[in-house]
Amino acid sequence: MLKLKIITPAQETFEHEAFPPLLIGKAADAGLILADPAVSRQHLRISLDEKGSLTAEDLTSTNGTFVNGVRIEKMATLHGGDELRIGNSSLIIRAWENPQPAPQPPSPALPALKDELVRALMTRNDFKKWILQSRKDSEIRREMEQQLREMIPPLAPDLSPELQEMLLREIFDDLIGFGRVQKYLDDPSVSEVMINGSNEIFIERGGKLIPTPDSFLNEEALYNMIDRVLAPLGKRIDERSPMVDARMSDGSRLNAIIPPISLKGPVVTIRKFSTSPLTLSELISRGTLTQEMADYLRSAVTSRRNLIVSGNTSSGKTTLLNVLSSFIPHDERIVTIEDAAELKLQQPHVIPLETKPANIEGIGAISVRHLVHNALRMRPDRIIVGECRSEETLDMLQAMNTGHDGALTTCHANSPADALKRLEIMITLAGHDIPIRAIREQIASAIQILVHMNRFPDGARRITQMAEIDGMEGDSILLRLLYSYDPSRGSFSSSGLPSHWNLK
């Protein structure tokens, strides 16, 4: 029997403890009746599929069903904490109990057997060297599996094949994978994993932070996991260098920080990136922007306007930048510059460049500024800088002002106006003795369009402001607001399209 808890728009908890499936709508026979004019009579059915997963099925409703801001075509799998938007009503799935028979708990002796097998592996091998050597995980896994299958029968002759496979998987995850967070990295619905010391793990799903019941055995296990990830990448972390950024083989970005800088033990943040980037139509269906705004941005990119995407952390700047880059014609040569490569361009002629930190002697660092200088010598048709955050800002503006039109970049800011102020500050903090008016003239001449992204409490990412630089008046840069998003109305409004350049 399923026990389903739903937080209704009136903040009441609705519980459904029996199946057949739960019908939601305006019909009198619906299990959960929503008095909402935008809700269909039979709008949605929540049920279990043959695998025991909770599913939401849209019953060809008039206004559709949205799960975490994404409209479902027909059916979607639900997880705890998911938001269902039905018409103007928002429902939160809090918990459910799977009616399938609970699996039998493993033998109490299994953890002890696992520890004994790990100790035996350590005895057989120079464990640290064996795990950290620059070899493919598949090779290490194959060698480890061969040794474990030889060791298990003498230690546990009666162990069932199912428990043996479970034991091998756990050992693989702990020794050559990501241990207790491997399952979240394998889950496509999880976008970020945050390890706050060995006892606390959070994930982000649907734009919301969710605590997990998992933890690492101890700090040593967490340190070993960090070392395993960094070793093949030629990077290290220790007391002399207690912070590190790394791009993993699947494109995910890892940041780790350890004591004495971190007071909570090792802290690891892993941002996953989809193997198939979001498309413009998906952003429109999620409510990130409207079709009219999309047409405007497409015309701006193809007309070689210089554009900056601003926003706070995890607001969707890079995702939008990736979509904007898809508008660049396929016959142009594109050079991308990033601290950690995240952009996934589909054009055939793309040259990705990535910064390099200093080596153990503190020399050999290659910054974004170095790469911008070098990119200008690479005959680029377009330059895309993942983020302007320091002294490279002036170089980027000068490139925009010297014939390198159609450049795209991002910066952290709270609004388009704040983005312009931040550009000023980044130029002055870099040690350039340039009058403020001259800096503003450079900005007003170089940049045509600013797009600002925000992440909302429900996890949705939207463009909240889109503005065009309209020259200068005195010492001030003029901004013309083109589009804005009103959270109270839940809709976009237009202030009129620009008149001084032609939309195509």
N, C-alpha and C positions, 0 to 999 in steps of 0.2 A: 504494500500500500504506500502510495506516494504522499509525503507531507510537504506541501508546497506553500511557502510563505511569500506573500506579495505585499509591498507597501503601496497603498492606493494613493491617488492624488490628494485625498483628505488626510494623508499621513496615518491611516489606519492599517492594521495588519490583517490581511485576508488569508485564511488558511483553507487549503483544499486537501482532504485526506483520503480521497478515494478516486478510482478510475472506473468507468470510461473517462476520456480526456476532459480537460477543463475548457469550456467554451466561453469566450469573452466577447461581449458586444452589447447591443441595445435590446436584443430580443428578450421576451419575458422568460424564456426557458434557458437563458444563458446562466452559466454558473457564477460568473462575475459580470454584473450589469453596470455599464458606464453610461450615465446620462450626459452624453457629449454629442452635439450635432454632427461632429466630424467623424464619429465612430459608426461603422456599419452595423446592421442588425446582427449578423454573424460575422464578426471581424477577424477573430484569431482563435486558434486551437492550440493548447499546450498539452503535449503528451510525451510518452517515452517511445524511442525507437527500438528496433530489435536488439541493439547493443546496450540498452539501458541508459542511453543519453537523453537528457531533457531537450525537447525540440519545440520551436514556435513555428506554426504553420499559418501563413496568411491566407484567409479564405476569399481570395480575389476581392478584397475590400476596396472601397472607392478611393480612400486617401492613403492607403498603404500602411505598413508596419515597419518601424525603425528599431534596430537593435544597436545600442551605443552610437546612435546618429547615422547608421547605415541602413538604407532601405533594403529589405530582404525581397528577393525575387519570388520565392515560394516558401522556403523553409530554412531555418537557421538553428544551430545548436546554442543552447543557453548555458551560462555559467553563473555561479553565485556573484552577486553584485552588478549583474547586467541591468541596463536600463531599457525598458520597452516603451517606445513612444507610439501611442495609438490615437490618431486624431490630435486633440489638444491635451490629452492625458498622458501622464508619465507614470509608469509602474516600475518598481524596483524589485528584482528577484533577490530575496535574501538567503533562502536556504531550501534544500529539499533532501529527502532521504530516498536512496535508491531502493526500489522494492525488490530488486533481485537478491537472491540469497547471498548473505555476506560471505566472502571467502574465508576459508579456514586460516587462522593465524599460523604463521610458521612455527616450527619447533623452537622452544626456548633455547635449545642448544645451538641454533643457527648463528647468532651473533658471535658466540665463542668459537664456532668453527670458522667463521669468516676471519676473525682475528688470528687464529692459528694458521690459516692459509696465507694471510698477508705476511706473517712473521716467517713462514717457510719460504716465501718468495724472496724476502729480504736476505735470508740466509744463503739461498742459492745464487743470488745475483748481487753485483754492486748496484744496489737499488737506485740510488740517486743518479748515478751515471746512466744506468739502463733506461730510466724513465725520462731523463732530461736530454738524452742525446738527440741529435737532429735527424730523426727518422720519422716516417709517416706513422700516424696513429694506428693505421691498419696493420702495419708490420709488427709493432709492439703488441697490439691486441692479439694477433695470431700467435706470437711467441708466448705471451702470457697465458692464453687459453690452453695451449698445448701443455704447458707445465702444470696448470691447475687441474686439468682433466687427469693427469697422471697422479696428482696428490690427493684428490677427493676420495676415490674408492678405499684406500687403506684407512683414511680417517673417518669416513662416514659411508660404509658399504650399503646401508639401507636407505640412503637419501634418494627420494623420488626424482625422476627426470625434470619435473616442473620446478621443484625447489633447487635443484642443481643449476638450472638455467637462471633462476632468480638470483642465486648466489653469485654466479659469474657476472651477471649484469651489474650488480651492486659493486663488486670489486673493480670491474672495468671503470664504472663511473667515478669511483673514489680514487683510483690510481692513475688513470689516463684521461678521464673526462673532467667534468665539473662537479663531481660529487653530488651533494644534495640538491643542487640547482640544475642538474642536467635535464631533468624532465621539463623544467620551465623553459629552458633554451630550445627544447624540441617542440614546445607547444606554439603553434603559429599564432594563437590569440594573445600571447604575451609579447609585449613590445619592449619591456625593460626589466632587468633583474637587479635588485639592490641588496647587497650583503653588508649589513651594518655590524661588523664583528662576527664572531663565530656563532652567536646565539640568536641572531635576528635576520630574517630574510623577508624582503618585500618584493612584490612584482607589480608591474603596471599592465592592466588589461582594460581595453576600451577607454583609455585615458584616465583611469582611476587607479590609485594606489591601494593594493590589497595585501595585508599581512598573511604570511603562510605559517603553517605549523612546523616547518622544517628548520633544522639548524645543523651546523657542522659539529663533528665529534668534539673538536677542540681547536685552538688557534693554530696548532701545528698542522692539522689537516687543511686548514684554510691557506696557510702559508705555502704548503706543498702544491695546492691547486694553482695559486698565483705563479709559482716558479715554473710549473709545467706549461702554463700558457705562454709565459714570457720567453722561456729558453729557446724555442724554435725561431722566435722573432728577433733574436739577438739583443734583447732588452733585459734589464735587471732592475731590482728594487731592493734597497737595503737602507741602513741608517744614514749612509752618506748621500743616498739618492732615494728619499722616501716617497716619491710620487712618480707615477708613470702613466702614459697614454699609449695604447697599442691598438692596432687594427688586426683582428683575427682573420683566419683563412677564409671564413664565410662572409667577411665584410663587416661583422659586428665590431663595435668600438668598446674597448675596455679601459676603464680608469681605475687605478688602485692607489691607495694611500695608506701608509702604515705608521705606527709609532716611531719616533716621538711626535710627529705632526698630528696624527690621529689619536685622540684620547679614548677611543672606543675599540681599540684593536684594529686589525686590518679591515678596511672598508673598500668594497669593490662594487663598481657600477658598470653593468654591461648593457649597452643599447643595441638592440637587434635591428637589423635592416632587412626588409622584405626582399626576396630574390626577384619578385615582380613588382616594380615601383607602381604607386598609384597613378591612375590616369586622370585626365581632366574630367571626363564624365563621372568618375567615381567621386572626385572632390565636389562636383556639382550635386550629386545625389546625396552626399553627406551634409550638404548645407554649408560648405566652406565658402562658396561664392555662387553667384547666379550666372546664367548663360550669357547675359549682357556683359557682365564683368569679365567673363572668360574671353568673349569676343574682343573686348577692348585690350586685354593683356596680350592676346595672340597678335593683334595688329601692332601693338607697341613693340613686341619682340621682333616681328618680321620687318618692321620699319626701322630697326636698329636704334631704338631708344635705350638710353642707359637707365637701369632700374635697380633699386635697392629694396630688399625685403627686410623689414624690421620686425621685432617681436621679442618676447621674453623666452626663457629657457623652455624647450620642449613645446613650443607653440606651433610648430609645423613649418618653420622657415625653410629648412633644407628640403622637405617634401615639396613645398610650393616651388622652390628654386628648380628642383628636378623636373617638375611639370612644365615650368616656363622654358626650360632649356629644350624641351621636346619641340617647341615651335621654331627652333633655329633650322634653316634649310640644310638639307643633307649634303650640299655641295660646298659647305664652309668648313674651314679648319678651326677646331675649337681647342683651346688650352685651358684646363681646369687646374686650380691651385687650392689645396686644402691642407689643414693640419693632419687630419686623418681622413683618407679618401672615403666619402660617403655617396657622392653623386654617381648615378648610373645612367649615363647618356646613351642613347640608342643610335646616334649618328655614326657613320663609318669612319670619320676622320677626327678622332678625339685623342688628345695628348694629355693624360692625367699626370700631374706633378704633386708630390707630397713632401712636406717638411721633414727635416731630420734633426733629432736632438743631438746635443753634444755627447761625445764619447766619454769614457771613464776618466780621461785626463781633462775633461771640460772644454775640449776643442772640437771643431768640425761641425758645429751646428749650422743648419741651413734653414733660414726663416722664410716666412711668406714674402717678406720684402725682397729677399734674394731671388725668389722664384718669380715674382712680378717683373723684376729687372730682366731676368733671363727670358721670360716669356715674350717680352717685346722684341727679342732677337730671333724668335722662332716663326716669324711670319704668320701670326694668328689673325684669323678673321674675327674671332670672338675670344674674349678673356672672361672666364668665370672664376671668381674668388669665393671660396666657400664661406668665409667670414672676414670682414675687416675689423680688427680689434686693436691695432697698434700702429707702429710707424709706417706700415705699408699703405696706410690710408691715402697719404699725399701722393704716393707713386701711382696708386690706382686712379685717383682723380686726374692726375697729369696725363695718364694714358688715355682716359676718356676724352680729355681736351686736346689730344694731339692725333686724332684720326682713328682711334680704336673705339668706334661706336658699337653700340649693342652689347655693352658689358653688363654682366649681372653679378650681384653680390648680396650678402646679408650682413646685418649688424644687430646687436642687442640694444633694444630701446623700448620705451613705453608708449610711443606714438610717433607719427611721422615727424612732427616738430622736434621731439626729443632725439630722433635719429640724426637730424641735422646738427643739433647741439653737440651730440656725442662725436660726430665726425670732426667738428671744430676742436673739441678737447683732445681727441686722439692725435690730431696734427700738432697741437701745441705741446702736449706731453712728450712727443717724440723729439723735442729739442729744436724744432724749427722756429727761428725768429722771424715770423711772418705776421704783419698786421692783420687783425681780425677781419677787417673789411676785405683785404686781399684773399683771405681764406674763404670768406663767404662768396666772393665773386667766382672763385674756382669751383665751389660746390654748386652754385646756381648755374654756372655754365656747363658743368660736367654731367649733372644728374637731371633727368627729366621727370621720373616717376618714382613715387615711394608707396610701397604696399605694406600695411601693418597687420600682423597676425596676432591672435590672442587664443589662449586655451581657457575654456570655461569650466566651472566647477563640475559639470556633468561629463567632462572629458572631451567635449567637442572642440575642434580647432576651426576657427573662422577668420576670414579677412574682416577686420572691424573698421578699417579706414583705408581708402585709396586716394592719394593726392598727387597733384602735378605741380612742379615748381614753375612759377609764373614770373620769373625774373626777380629784380630787386627794387626796393623802394627805400632810398636813403641807404642806411647800413643794414637793412633787414631783408631777409629772403622771403618772398611771397609764396604762399602755398594756396592752391585752389583745391578744395575738397571735392572729389568726384563721386565717391560712394562711401557709405557708412552703414554700420550694422547697429540696430537698436535692440538691445537685449530684452527690454520690457515688452516690445512688440514681437520680437523674434523674427524680424524681417530686415531686408536691406532697403536703403533708399538711395536715389540718384540725385546728385546736385547739378547734373548737366555735363555732357561730354565736352572735352576741350575743343576750342574753335581754331586754334592757330597751327594745328597740324592735321593732316588728312588721314582718317581711318580708311583702311583698305580691306 
